[in-house]
């Protein structure tokens, strides 16, 4: 799965490419941000990418990435969802 660093404006939900960004492995991005990543939304107008994620740095500031979600990520998300069913909200 590949990820691409982008700028995202929450108010208008606009996604803009970062000038010098190049695709990189999604797992490397997750490790860089200590797996502090959250799915923001589906995307359909970005060729090859299907979701926008926010990765939070050590200052809790979001860094946005477009992600090419594959079957492996979908399975992992579904597994995590199922494992959390019935747990009290914290």
TORVEX-88829 format. One line per 8 residues: number of its first residue (from 1); their letters; for each residue x negated, y, z negated of C-alpha. Coordinates in nm, 3 decimals. Layout:
! residues N
NUM> a> X/Y/Z  ...
! end
This chain:
! residues 90
1> xxxxxxxx> 0.000/0.000/0.000  -0.126/0.342/0.088  -0.075/0.678/-0.085  -0.116/1.031/0.045  -0.168/1.337/-0.177  0.097/1.606/-0.107  0.240/1.923/-0.257  0.601/1.908/-0.377
9> xxxxxxxx> 0.830/2.197/-0.466  1.101/2.078/-0.703  1.337/2.371/-0.644  1.363/2.314/-0.269  1.250/1.948/-0.271  1.004/2.039/0.004  0.704/1.817/0.071  0.392/1.969/0.230
17> xxxxxxxx> 0.077/1.785/0.330  -0.249/1.876/0.157  -0.494/1.989/0.426  -0.787/1.757/0.350  -0.591/1.461/0.208  -0.643/1.118/0.353  -0.460/0.793/0.274  -0.601/0.593/-0.015
25> xxxxxxxx> -0.503/0.268/-0.185  -0.209/0.316/-0.424  -0.369/0.093/-0.687  -0.676/0.321/-0.699  -0.448/0.623/-0.750  -0.263/0.449/-1.035  -0.591/0.357/-1.206  -0.720/0.714/-1.172
33> xxxxxxxx> -0.412/0.842/-1.358  -0.410/0.555/-1.614  -0.087/0.421/-1.462  0.106/0.731/-1.575  0.316/0.743/-1.258  0.687/0.803/-1.205  0.898/0.757/-0.895  1.065/1.085/-0.799
41> xxxxxxxx> 1.272/1.003/-0.491  1.308/0.817/-0.163  1.173/0.985/0.147  1.283/0.916/0.501  1.128/1.197/0.703  0.762/1.111/0.635  0.631/0.858/0.887  0.504/0.545/0.716
49> xxxxxxxx> 0.596/0.651/0.362  0.909/0.558/0.171  0.883/0.724/-0.173  0.745/1.024/-0.359  0.568/0.962/-0.690  0.439/1.199/-0.958  0.111/1.101/-1.124  0.037/1.283/-1.449
57> xxxxxxxx> -0.315/1.399/-1.534  -0.470/1.439/-1.881  -0.296/1.778/-1.919  0.040/1.619/-1.831  0.052/1.810/-1.501  0.208/1.626/-1.205  0.010/1.540/-0.894  0.235/1.418/-0.614
65> xxxxxxxx> 0.177/1.128/-0.376  0.375/0.984/-0.089  0.365/0.606/-0.115  0.418/0.334/0.140  0.622/0.096/-0.075  0.584/-0.265/0.025  0.752/-0.583/-0.093  0.499/-0.628/-0.376
73> xxxxxxxx> 0.581/-0.289/-0.530  0.955/-0.345/-0.491  0.924/-0.679/-0.672  0.719/-0.521/-0.952  0.973/-0.238/-0.996  1.260/-0.491/-1.004  1.074/-0.712/-1.255  1.010/-0.412/-1.484
81> xxxxxxxx> 1.373/-0.306/-1.457  1.496/-0.652/-1.551  1.251/-0.684/-1.841  1.382/-0.359/-1.992  1.751/-0.452/-1.977  1.904/-0.468/-2.323  1.620/-0.281/-2.492  1.717/0.024/-2.699
89> xx> 1.627/0.361/-2.552  1.349/0.539/-2.739
! end
